[in-house]
């Protein structure tokens, strides 16, 4: 099993990406890790002997966090991200991980790695936190801005396969993100998608409202990339605002500070629960190989988690299963 | 100034609606309040002498909370909601308030009260809570599911007029809800709307992300009804989940309970801040008369707040200002 890691992407690249990769290599000796990036800069962060299952693949260029995705991917053919994508395309790696520019990674998935035959649009997938800590797999959260009903149908199928194959959930409940639970609610897109999902070989439970998602009312949440991204960022913004107001409250007086010190560890747990960055990397489903987006601020632990996620997905035959279901191959 | 109140709509109707109306009538003797509904059932809740500025308008029927909006409004011509709408249409009232079925009220606005000439789609407006307690006026939050770029332009103009005329804000900053702040971000709708907003006679500040809305990065937030409704319900769901998890934390051990008792009043303030129901009624802008949706669980205070809101909007010439700006009348 070979996994390519974009060593140059992310806020803490290459230092923590390299360190995370080395820890992963030591923990799982059956994985061959390909560290893609500037060789001297990667070598700087290798302490002691390099594990025999790590190999550096030199790439001279880097795509920056603010670069225009399509232009960057087209022009920077020797960037660490594009080279890692090419390794997947050419079958030299089964998966790639990057903590770099999200738009550029989606473009790399689409243009360099390429789609699975029959998939019209890849989808960006996150596990949203739920009150019971199980999580909801939501897709698409921003890869495709103008979805058609058929795209939502493919998201539902891919999401069901992911939860079944990678996460071992039997018969996952699929919900359609909508403004009400009744069948004929929503916009033209959601009404047309509803009919397609009803007829699909999945466990479709109907429309779900975003206010109920965190209560874990479904296992796979299907949405268009625009509304899904709005939902994701609203969760982040609301939780962020609440925590900062809470912090203000907890430090606003002497007695509140005492109360706060009692609650500190409970509060940290709560904050962690709401942080979707803690819930692993975000796969781009629908491309012909595993592409996982790690958060920009990924540290050693996050890189290791990403490698673990890729390992499980490869072992569970995720991509071949999606290909078989979609294109009948 | 005459304001019609649907006495039969809402969880606490007619009791608390009638009581709220009577309190409002006593506080503002210059308003004539028309209580619309079943006369005997309204009279039951009138204690003492009825203020001289309150009049009961009999309506024999009621639209229930779960009725299909368009059917209900078309069939129940003698329902309290439709009769109140007719009072506005016929110029016997300048405004109507209802805590009843939201969909039916939007339909009443559209079909009974009627649109302002030149307005293509009315928009449902809420004040979203912000960290600085000022609030963001957001529209449309669910009146129109399939918005066109021109609708978003009209929302921006109506929202700007509302904040200027009713809330006394000079040159309000208008933001477009989007998945990123760069100009060319988003879906086809938001890209086309961006160009229209740039050329409009408003203070357009560009795209805003939902995670920043609560930090009060704009004064008017323009969005399509589908994404806007998703955003609103995500805020509600995220805050609700956090508060319930917080409550669990605060009661999970003896020392936590002690800390919680210290924090009780601060926590209640925080909860109130996040509750958009506290921020007054939701006007349906674009109809030819003032239509205000009060929350279903409206109590005496909420009804009084709704009447105050209507009074200010009427005094500030909201509807004529919108009509003048849109149709050049």
Interface residues (C-beta under 8 A of the other chain):
Chain A: X131 X142 X145 X146 X177 X179 X186 X187 X188 X190 X209 X210 X211 X212 X213 X214 X215 X225 X226 X227 X229 X230 X231 X233 X234 X235 X236 X237 X238 X239 X240 X241 X242 X244 X245 X246 X249 X250 X252 X255 X256 X258 X259 X260 X262 X263 X266 X267 X269 X270 X273 X274
Chain B: X131 X142 X145 X146 X177 X179 X186 X187 X188 X190 X209 X210 X211 X212 X213 X214 X215 X225 X226 X227 X229 X230 X231 X233 X234 X235 X236 X237 X238 X239 X240 X241 X242 X244 X245 X246 X249 X250 X252 X255 X256 X258 X259 X260 X262 X263 X266 X267 X269 X270 X273 X274
